[in-house]
Amino acid sequence: MKVFNLIFCALFVFFAALQYNDPDPYVWMPIYLYSAFLCYQASQKQFYPKAYFLGLLIYGAYAIYLLFDKTGVIDWARDHHAESMVQTMKAEKPWIEESREFFGLVILMVVISINWGYMKRLRKTKGR
């Protein structure tokens, strides 16, 4: 798990750096850096359940918003026939940008959930 967490820590720091030119870097840089911090802490076998819960709560709420927003994921899938999100790195269409953000949040939530489950199981086995 240490390698898993160090890889995702580095990736999330890199993703945060890529947000510098984004229209809303003040939102996305902290989101990615928070997950990078949690991954780094997990690589050091430090576990803060409330921090994981807070991250999942915020990411989940934002993902739900992006899912149902008028130019969100449902709009992208239904009205724009799930057009390719990787045509160009510059997202000129709002449904592309919001769908990318949604799937970014899903990745963050999956990684945090894996860590949370692993760390809880690790604590249980050490407690026996």
C-alpha positions as CSV (number, residue, x, y, z in Angstrom):
1,M,0.0,0.0,0.0
2,K,2.9,2.3,0.5
3,V,3.8,2.3,-3.2
4,F,0.1,2.8,-4.1
5,N,-0.1,5.8,-1.8
6,L,3.1,7.4,-2.9
7,I,2.1,7.0,-6.6
8,F,-1.3,8.7,-6.0
9,C,0.3,11.3,-3.8
10,A,2.6,12.3,-6.6
11,L,-0.2,12.1,-9.2
12,F,-2.5,14.3,-7.1
13,V,0.3,16.9,-6.6
14,F,0.9,16.8,-10.4
15,F,-2.9,17.2,-11.1
16,A,-3.0,20.2,-8.6
17,A,-0.2,21.8,-10.5
18,L,-2.1,21.3,-13.8
19,Q,-5.0,23.3,-12.3
20,Y,-2.9,26.5,-12.3
21,N,-4.3,27.5,-15.7
22,D,-7.8,26.2,-15.0
23,P,-10.7,28.8,-14.7
24,D,-11.2,27.8,-11.1
25,P,-7.8,26.8,-9.6
26,Y,-8.8,28.0,-6.2
27,V,-11.3,25.1,-6.1
28,W,-9.3,22.3,-7.7
29,M,-5.8,22.8,-6.3
30,P,-7.0,22.4,-2.7
31,I,-9.1,19.4,-3.7
32,Y,-6.2,17.5,-5.2
33,L,-3.7,18.6,-2.6
34,Y,-6.0,17.4,0.2
35,S,-6.1,14.0,-1.3
36,A,-2.3,14.1,-1.9
37,F,-1.9,14.8,1.8
38,L,-4.2,11.9,2.8
39,C,-2.2,9.6,0.5
40,Y,1.1,10.8,2.0
41,Q,-0.2,10.3,5.5
42,A,-1.5,6.8,4.6
43,S,2.0,5.9,3.2
44,Q,3.4,6.8,6.6
45,K,0.7,4.6,8.2
46,Q,-1.0,7.7,9.7
47,F,-4.8,7.5,9.6
48,Y,-7.3,10.2,10.5
49,P,-10.9,8.8,9.9
50,K,-12.5,12.2,10.3
51,A,-10.3,13.6,7.5
52,Y,-11.3,10.8,5.2
53,F,-14.9,11.3,6.1
54,L,-14.7,15.1,5.4
55,G,-13.0,14.5,2.0
56,L,-15.6,11.9,1.0
57,L,-18.4,14.2,2.1
58,I,-17.1,17.3,0.2
59,Y,-16.1,15.3,-2.9
60,G,-19.4,13.4,-2.9
61,A,-21.5,16.6,-2.5
62,Y,-19.6,18.3,-5.3
63,A,-19.9,15.2,-7.5
64,I,-23.7,15.1,-7.0
65,Y,-23.9,18.8,-7.9
66,L,-21.8,18.1,-11.1
67,L,-24.0,15.1,-12.0
68,F,-27.3,17.1,-11.9
69,D,-26.1,20.5,-13.0
70,K,-27.7,21.8,-16.2
71,T,-24.4,21.4,-18.0
72,G,-23.3,18.4,-16.0
73,V,-22.8,14.8,-16.5
74,I,-26.4,13.9,-17.2
75,D,-26.5,16.6,-19.8
76,W,-23.3,15.3,-21.4
77,A,-24.6,11.8,-21.5
78,R,-28.2,12.5,-22.6
79,D,-28.1,15.6,-24.8
80,H,-24.5,15.4,-26.2
81,H,-24.4,11.6,-26.6
82,A,-21.4,11.2,-24.3
83,E,-19.1,12.9,-26.8
84,S,-15.4,12.3,-26.2
85,M,-13.9,14.1,-23.3
86,V,-10.4,13.7,-24.6
87,Q,-10.7,15.5,-28.0
88,T,-8.6,18.4,-26.7
89,M,-7.2,19.4,-23.4
90,K,-9.0,22.8,-23.6
91,A,-12.6,22.1,-22.7
92,E,-14.6,24.7,-24.6
93,K,-17.9,23.0,-23.9
94,P,-19.1,23.3,-20.3
95,W,-20.5,19.7,-20.3
96,I,-17.1,18.4,-21.1
97,E,-15.4,20.4,-18.3
98,E,-18.0,19.4,-15.7
99,S,-17.9,15.7,-16.8
100,R,-14.1,15.7,-16.5
101,E,-14.4,17.3,-13.0
102,F,-17.0,14.7,-12.0
103,F,-14.8,11.8,-13.0
104,G,-11.8,13.4,-11.3
105,L,-13.9,13.5,-8.1
106,V,-14.8,9.8,-8.6
107,I,-11.1,8.9,-8.8
108,L,-10.4,10.8,-5.7
109,M,-13.2,9.2,-3.8
110,V,-12.2,5.7,-5.0
111,V,-8.6,6.2,-3.8
112,I,-9.7,7.7,-0.4
113,S,-12.2,4.8,0.1
114,I,-9.5,2.2,-0.7
115,N,-7.2,3.8,1.9
116,W,-10.0,4.2,4.5
117,G,-11.0,0.5,4.2
118,Y,-7.4,-0.6,4.2
119,M,-6.4,1.5,7.2
120,K,-9.5,0.4,9.2
121,R,-8.7,-3.3,8.5
122,L,-5.1,-2.7,9.4
123,R,-6.2,-1.2,12.7
124,K,-8.5,-4.1,13.5
125,T,-5.8,-6.7,12.8
126,K,-3.3,-4.8,15.0
127,G,-5.9,-4.5,17.7
128,R,-6.3,-8.3,18.1
